[in-house]
Amino acid sequence: MPAEIQVLTKGLVATKLSHSMKDLFDRIIANKGPLGKWASQAEGYFVFPELEGPIGNRMKFNGKEVITWSINDYLGLGNLPEIKKVDAAAAAEHGAAYPMGARMMSGHTKLHEQLQNELADFVSKEASYLLNFGYQGVVSIIDALVSKDDVIVYDVDSHACIIDGVRLHLGKRFTYKHNDVASLEKNLERATKVAEQNGGGILVISEGVFGMRGEQGKLKEIVALKEKFNFRLMVDDAHGFGTLGKTGAGAGEEQDVQDDIDVYFATFAKSMAGIGAFVAGDKEIIDYLKYNMRSQMFAKSLPMIYVKGALKRLDMIRTMPELKAKLWENVNALQNGLRQRGFDIGTTQSCVTPVYLKGSIPEAMALVKDLRENYGIFCSIVVYPVIPKGLILLRLIPTASHTLQDVQETLDAFSAIRDRLENGTYKRLSQAVAAAMGE
Ligand SMILES: Cc1ncc(COP(=O)(O)O)c(C=O)c1O
């Protein structure tokens, strides 16, 4: 390029850059993000609500008692005296900090190892490794498992932590249609071509239970594809662990394919009513993850309160099958009751109980307010863009701490709010909300 043109283009590029340069915070302040933009209408009530009192089937919201259907404490362990006793004793002995440092450096203890062994046994794997948080753990497991020559094939409706893990991947990735085995097969064909070209491998990722709609991942069908394709399967069983399978070992046990899950993940944040998570699989693979998962190598070890707490919780899950039985009594009563009353609860195959209604976002807000304030029912509400426009998803998570009386009151409340939705009550009530939102 002639020197004078180079000078010219240099000038142009420089001018362009200076024109498009902004303060980083300008965009952030102007656009608060897909959820953040609702903050002024929703915060403190629809998002970031404060549930007070002991964890359980009935808690306090806005100063009133509500039946809580959104706390993910599937087995009702959160407030059991024997659990709280162990938590408190661990805090009294170790404080909240011990052990200090990352596992690799100074944060390792025999009890971390014991918990790993017990978890591995429980989910029928050779070994397991602890993670401080499920979310970061999943991101890091995916990051550690694949290199740039490998290909990831994953369900399009995956949890954010899977999506973020895949984001770190430097190689090819394909999504398949939600729980659609034909689509998975088509994408495995594509992935196989790429992997063959690169000399890499394939990682398929599914959830054990999809937490929004409650369907189980089609693990049996996915595993069957191993006959035809060469891949490894990772399953995020956050909602399946403790709730599914004969012993509570999760969706793999339920579908009788636990041995074919190569990398099994579950969190302590749901059935275990704690914090932390684990990954389990063949010893060689877990050993590799132990030395390569950056979220664990470069982060402080899981504190002893959670380690001792998890040992106690796991023991209760193993020795008290009545907890899971009570959970399922409530799940069945709730889901059958809703179906009998003609509610659309989609295709759930787990404890997650979605109720789909038709309505706008302002109607959804008025409806939820009515449910909480006048019927004492607290559940999560999901609207567009998470689900299609015009649909309202009320999501209920039954637990072992609920009673059949809670279920009955909830069914009656749902019948009442459906009548009010259909007779236009919420449309009228929501007009002020709609105006405020500029709809
Ligand atoms: C499917 C799934 N994976 C991972 C996580 C993250 O687990 P944690 O809360 O331990 O970070 C969750 C929890 O919300 C989840 O639902």
The ligand as an SDF file (V2000), in Angstrom:
LIG
                    3D

 16 16  0  0  0  0  0  0  0  0999 V2000
  -29.4230  -27.6970   36.1640 C   0  0  0  0  0  0  0  0  0  0  0  0
  -28.5940  -26.9250   37.1400 C   0  0  0  0  0  0  0  0  0  0  0  0
  -27.2620  -27.0060   37.0740 N   0  0  0  0  0  0  0  0  0  0  0  0
  -26.4770  -26.3210   37.9260 C   0  0  0  0  0  0  0  0  0  0  0  0
  -27.0130  -25.5070   38.8910 C   0  0  0  0  0  0  0  0  0  0  0  0
  -26.0890  -24.6790   39.7530 C   0  0  0  0  0  0  0  0  0  0  0  0
  -25.9190  -25.2060   41.0020 O   0  0  0  0  0  0  0  0  0  0  0  0
  -25.4480  -24.2830   42.2340 P   0  0  0  0  0  0  0  0  0  0  0  0
  -26.6590  -23.6120   42.7730 O   0  0  0  0  0  0  0  0  0  0  0  0
  -24.8240  -25.2730   43.1740 O   0  0  0  0  0  0  0  0  0  0  0  0
  -24.4420  -23.3040   41.7200 O   0  0  0  0  0  0  0  0  0  0  0  0
  -28.3900  -25.4270   39.0270 C   0  0  0  0  0  0  0  0  0  0  0  0
  -28.9720  -24.6210   40.1240 C   0  0  0  0  0  0  0  0  0  0  0  0
  -29.7040  -23.7120   39.9660 O   0  0  0  0  0  0  0  0  0  0  0  0
  -29.2140  -26.1380   38.1130 C   0  0  0  0  0  0  0  0  0  0  0  0
  -30.5370  -26.0480   38.1810 O   0  0  0  0  0  0  0  0  0  0  0  0
  1  2  1  0
  2  3  1  0
  2 15  2  0
  3  4  2  0
  4  5  1  0
  5  6  1  0
  5 12  2  0
  6  7  1  0
  7  8  1  0
  8  9  2  0
  8 10  1  0
  8 11  1  0
 12 13  1  0
 12 15  1  0
 13 14  2  0
 15 16  1  0
M  END
$$$$
